[in-house]
Amino acid sequence: MFPAAMPKITFGEDFFKQISVLESDIRHLSYRLNDFHDPLETALEFVIIPSIRTNFAVGGRPKWKPLSPITVRARGGLEGPILYRSGDLYNAATDRSTWTVTNDMLIMTEIVSKVQYAIYHQLGTRNMAQREFVLYQPQDIEFIVAIFEKWLDFLIEEEWGL
């Protein structure tokens, strides 16, 4: 025998209609959960681009390797700031129009066309130290997760009023 507190399911005339509505709501929510465009846009504006700005401002996190003596001589003895001689790389990396946001990813689509040497700094080469200017910090990831959590809460509340 079942305990008295056990919930009971009864099949009334509205049972299948309620199940159908619930199924439709779940399907709609599932569809919306496949499109991350909104939280990605928010993360780009409030976390990622500000983090890249900070990377440039502090010379990398972790600190970028110092410029080579050849580069320092070519700059007329100026050692810094690293990766900010003309401002082209900084401007391209922190310009919203450089980024493409799809329903499931962020892509820096225009940076290489605007600044051809960007990829060499980001990845490094045999002759050039890697200086990742697009490098997320642990706190960035925490903020991005929080953005996605709020977005999910919003969807659930919007769908079911919870």
DRENLUMBA-190306 format. One record per residue (C-alpha): x, y, z. Coordinates in steps of 0.001 Angstrom, whole numbers. Layout:
BEGIN
x, y, z
X, Y, Z
...
//
This chain:
BEGIN
x, y, z
0, 0, 0
1162, 3538, -752
1645, 6072, 2058
-1168, 8584, 2477
1129, 11516, 1585
1995, 10076, -1825
651, 12291, -4618
-2017, 10705, -6745
-2494, 11062, -10439
-6008, 11194, -11677
-7091, 11014, -15265
-9766, 13593, -15838
-11080, 15100, -19030
-8375, 17843, -18980
-5447, 15488, -18334
-4311, 15087, -21953
-4870, 18772, -22684
-2612, 19705, -19726
57, 17233, -20855
-101, 18662, -24374
331, 22227, -23083
3230, 21148, -20865
4869, 19324, -23769
4491, 22415, -25959
6007, 24636, -23245
8949, 22271, -22802
9499, 22095, -26560
9401, 25908, -26786
11872, 26278, -23900
14131, 23647, -25455
14123, 25574, -28731
15036, 28800, -26928
17845, 27042, -25053
19520, 26305, -28388
20025, 30005, -29107
22682, 31597, -26900
22840, 34832, -28893
21486, 37083, -26124
23740, 35904, -23273
26737, 35822, -25628
26048, 39446, -26640
25811, 40417, -22976
29026, 38543, -22121
30841, 40194, -25016
29785, 43699, -24010
30142, 43445, -20233
32890, 40836, -19710
34950, 39888, -22752
35715, 43271, -24315
36412, 44877, -20905
38715, 41948, -20080
40638, 42450, -23332
40963, 46161, -22521
42411, 45220, -19141
44843, 42770, -20754
46220, 45607, -22876
46264, 48071, -19976
48288, 45834, -17652
50488, 44166, -20268
48810, 40778, -20197
47417, 38458, -17557
49782, 36679, -17029
52319, 39344, -17950
53459, 39254, -21558
57123, 38587, -22272
59129, 41806, -22685
59868, 43073, -26160
63011, 41760, -27780
66035, 44087, -27892
65620, 44296, -31688
62042, 45504, -31317
63025, 47999, -28623
65729, 49423, -30907
63248, 49606, -33803
60930, 51597, -31522
63679, 54083, -30780
64400, 52660, -27335
60766, 52516, -26179
59990, 49296, -24327
56314, 49783, -23910
53504, 49630, -23900
53582, 46146, -25413
51109, 45529, -28262
50077, 49168, -28291
52278, 51036, -30708
49691, 52355, -33158
46559, 51306, -31278
45303, 49327, -34291
45366, 45949, -32539
43760, 47299, -29365
41052, 49103, -31333
40283, 46074, -33475
40186, 43649, -30533
37896, 45870, -28453
35627, 47081, -31253
32214, 45389, -31105
31999, 45322, -34910
35071, 43072, -35031
33096, 40285, -33379
30358, 38090, -34820
27864, 36602, -32401
25981, 33555, -33625
23450, 31473, -31759
26218, 29367, -30225
29584, 31145, -30419
31611, 34339, -30535
34006, 34780, -33420
36561, 37536, -33985
35766, 37659, -37681
37186, 40992, -38703
40300, 41366, -36566
42662, 39653, -39011
41350, 41709, -41919
41807, 44900, -39877
45122, 43899, -38260
46884, 41137, -40168
49505, 40530, -37472
46920, 39951, -34707
47016, 36182, -35083
50810, 36135, -34641
50563, 37927, -31306
47661, 35797, -30124
49287, 32470, -31022
52981, 33334, -31174
55491, 32187, -33800
59028, 30823, -33791
60334, 34385, -33845
57625, 36170, -31879
56571, 35602, -28287
52956, 34662, -27716
51068, 37562, -26175
47477, 36474, -25811
45377, 39591, -25720
42159, 37536, -25904
42625, 35469, -22773
39818, 35056, -20283
40556, 35191, -16597
38897, 32921, -13994
36699, 35811, -12837
35626, 36402, -16457
34403, 32826, -16654
32516, 33283, -13371
30822, 36427, -14714
29944, 34699, -17996
28450, 31747, -16094
26413, 34218, -13999
25123, 35871, -17195
24009, 32486, -18526
22388, 31586, -15188
20393, 34841, -15151
19403, 34284, -18774
18197, 30752, -17973
16262, 32016, -14934
14659, 34665, -17151
13604, 32067, -19746
12095, 29789, -17125
10288, 32663, -15443
9036, 33936, -18792
7873, 30452, -19817
6277, 29307, -16574
6191, 32321, -14275
8389, 30571, -11709
//
